[in-house]
């Protein structure tokens, strides 16, 4: 596992800070490990910290009126969550569980606000991150309004490809593709439909399998076509 200072360099929110500033951030946070399927946050719990994924993957979800799980997002390494409740004073907006063994860096409420006061670059970068979250939410709303289930699956692929990462930036590469039933919950469709859509995309040459992940060919055109 990367040490705290090393992995912080890859967090978009901290990417413009020098090593001295990163060392100080590393000192105010703690690293914690979560096993697969363990709960990290419960919906409506009071927000008391910001969580940054060092390694692993988490699922952000709520339960619908029918009791079925609705996945809001799947977040991998270098993503943050829990930041919204720090600002609005409300409880967490969703449940968060580990999809695999996951390591997380946690900065508590007071230390994080002190950091924002001392590092305007972090404040600006956080606003950019929250704006991106809002854009992604709009994409999700748009995709769920589409009648074409294949287009909804394509929107999910774009969101997964756009997640922060230090490898293959902005190339349409999804290093590890989530299980099809999880993609179905993100797209508001069935696992069978996801399977058919992925097969169709691959047959048309739009995507190609790449180990446990996929590569979206001509990513810019693919993204423009479905967003």
C-alpha positions in Angstrom: 0.0 0.0 0.0 1.3 3.5 -0.8 2.3 5.6 2.1 0.0 8.6 2.9 2.2 11.3 1.4 2.7 9.3 -1.8 -0.9 8.6 -2.5 -2.0 12.1 -1.7 -0.1 13.4 -4.8 -2.7 11.6 -6.9 -5.7 13.2 -5.3 -7.0 15.9 -7.7 -7.9 18.1 -4.6 -4.2 18.0 -3.5 -2.4 17.7 -6.8 -1.0 21.3 -6.8 0.4 21.2 -3.3 4.1 20.8 -2.5 5.6 18.0 -0.5 5.7 20.0 2.7 1.9 20.6 2.6 1.2 17.0 1.7 3.3 15.8 4.6 1.2 18.0 6.9 -2.0 16.6 5.5 -0.7 13.0 5.9 -0.1 13.8 9.6 -3.7 15.0 10.3 -5.4 12.0 8.8 -5.6 8.3 9.7 -5.7 5.3 7.5 -8.3 2.6 8.0 -9.0 -0.7 6.4 -12.4 -2.1 5.6 -13.1 -5.6 4.5 -15.4 -6.5 1.6 -19.1 -5.7 2.2 -18.4 -3.8 5.5 -20.3 -0.6 6.1 -18.3 2.6 6.0 -21.1 5.1 6.3 -24.8 4.8 7.0 -27.4 7.1 5.4 -28.4 10.0 7.7 -25.5 9.5 10.1 -24.0 12.8 11.0 -21.1 13.8 8.8 -17.9 14.1 10.8 -15.1 13.5 8.3 -13.9 13.4 4.7 -13.0 10.0 3.3 -10.4 9.4 0.6 -9.9 6.0 -1.1 -6.3 4.9 -1.0 -7.0 1.4 -2.5 -10.1 -0.6 -3.3 -13.6 0.3 -4.3 -16.8 1.5 -2.6 -20.5 1.5 -3.5 -22.6 4.6 -2.7 -26.3 3.6 -2.6 -29.8 4.2 -1.2 -32.9 2.0 -1.0 -35.9 2.8 -3.2 -39.5 2.9 -2.0 -39.8 -0.7 -3.1 -36.8 -1.7 -0.9 -34.5 -2.4 -3.8 -31.0 -1.1 -3.7 -30.3 1.8 -6.1 -26.6 2.5 -6.7 -25.7 6.1 -7.0 -22.1 5.7 -7.8 -19.1 3.3 -7.6 -15.9 5.0 -6.4 -12.4 3.7 -6.8 -9.0 4.9 -5.6 -8.3 8.6 -5.3 -12.0 9.4 -5.0 -13.4 11.3 -2.0 -16.8 11.1 -0.3 -18.5 12.4 2.8 -17.6 16.0 2.0 -21.1 17.3 1.4 -22.4 16.8 4.9 -19.5 18.8 6.3 -20.9 21.9 4.6 -24.6 21.6 4.9 -24.7 20.2 8.4 -27.1 17.4 7.2 -26.6 13.7 7.6 -25.0 11.5 5.0 -27.1 11.3 1.8 -26.5 7.6 1.2 -25.0 4.4 2.5 -21.4 3.6 1.6 -20.0 0.0 1.7 -16.7 -1.6 0.6 -17.1 -3.6 -2.6 -13.7 -5.2 -1.9 -11.0 -4.9 0.7 -10.5 -1.2 0.9 -8.1 1.2 2.5 -9.3 4.7 3.3 -7.6 7.9 4.5 -9.9 9.9 6.9 -9.6 13.5 7.8 -12.0 14.7 10.6 -14.3 17.7 10.3 -12.2 20.3 12.3 -8.9 19.4 10.7 -10.4 19.5 7.2 -11.8 23.0 7.7 -8.4 24.2 9.0 -6.9 22.8 5.9 -9.3 24.7 3.7 -8.5 27.9 5.5 -4.7 27.4 5.1 -4.7 26.0 1.6 -6.9 28.0 -0.8 -5.8 25.7 -3.7 -7.5 22.8 -1.9 -10.7 24.9 -1.4 -10.8 25.7 -5.1 -10.1 22.1 -6.1 -12.8 20.8 -3.8 -15.3 23.2 -5.4 -14.2 21.8 -8.8 -14.8 18.2 -7.5 -18.2 19.1 -6.1 -19.1 20.7 -9.5 -18.0 17.5 -11.2 -20.3 15.5 -8.8 -23.2 17.8 -9.8 -22.5 17.3 -13.5 -22.3 13.5 -12.9 -25.6 13.6 -11.1 -27.2 15.5 -14.1 -25.8 12.8 -16.4 -27.3 10.1 -14.2 -30.7 11.8 -14.2 -30.5 12.2 -18.0 -29.5 8.6 -18.5 -32.4 7.3 -16.4 -34.8 9.4 -18.4 -33.8 7.6 -21.6 -36.0 4.9 -23.0 -33.0 3.2 -24.6 -31.5 1.0 -22.0 -28.3 0.6 -24.1 -27.8 4.4 -23.9 -28.1 4.2 -20.2 -25.4 1.6 -20.0 -23.2 3.7 -22.2 -23.7 6.7 -19.8 -22.6 4.5 -16.9 -19.4 3.4 -18.8 -18.6 7.1 -19.4 -19.0 7.9 -15.7 -16.7 5.0 -14.8 -14.1 6.0 -17.3 -14.1 9.5 -16.0 -13.2 8.6 -12.4 -9.9 10.0 -11.1 -6.9 7.7 -11.7 -3.2 8.0 -12.2 -3.1 5.6 -15.2 -4.7 6.0 -18.6 -6.2 9.5 -17.9 -9.0 10.6 -20.2 -8.5 7.6 -22.5 -11.7 5.7 -21.9 -10.0 3.0 -20.0 -11.9 1.3 -17.2 -9.3 -0.7 -15.3 -11.7 -3.0 -13.5 -15.2 -3.2 -14.8 -17.9 -3.6 -12.0 -20.0 -6.7 -12.0 -22.9 -6.6 -14.5 -25.5 -6.6 -11.8 -23.9 -3.5 -10.3 -23.8 -1.7 -13.6 -27.5 -2.6 -14.0 -28.3 -0.9 -10.7 -26.4 2.2 -11.9 -28.2 2.2 -15.2 -31.7 1.4 -13.9 -32.0 -1.8 -16.0 -31.4 -5.5 -15.8 -28.2 -7.5 -15.8 -29.3 -9.3 -19.0 -29.7 -5.9 -20.7 -26.2 -4.8 -19.6 -24.8 -8.1 -21.0 -26.5 -7.5 -24.3 -25.4 -3.9 -24.5 -21.7 -4.7 -23.7 -21.8 -7.5 -26.4 -23.3 -5.1 -28.9 -20.7 -2.3 -28.1 -17.9 -4.8 -28.6 -19.3 -6.2 -31.8 -19.5 -2.7 -33.2 -15.9 -2.1 -32.2 -16.8 0.7 -29.7 -15.2 -1.1 -26.8 -12.7 -3.9 -26.3 -12.0 -6.2 -23.4 -8.8 -5.5 -21.6 -8.1 -8.0 -18.8 -10.7 -7.4 -16.1 -11.6 -4.0 -17.6 -12.5 -2.5 -20.9 -11.1 0.2 -23.2 -13.6 2.5 -24.9 -12.3 3.1 -28.4 -12.4 6.7 -29.8 -13.5 7.8 -26.3 -14.3 11.4 -27.3 -16.7 10.3 -30.0 -18.3 7.7 -27.7 -18.8 10.2 -24.9 -20.3 12.8 -27.3 -22.7 10.3 -28.8 -24.2 9.3 -25.4 -24.0 12.4 -23.2 
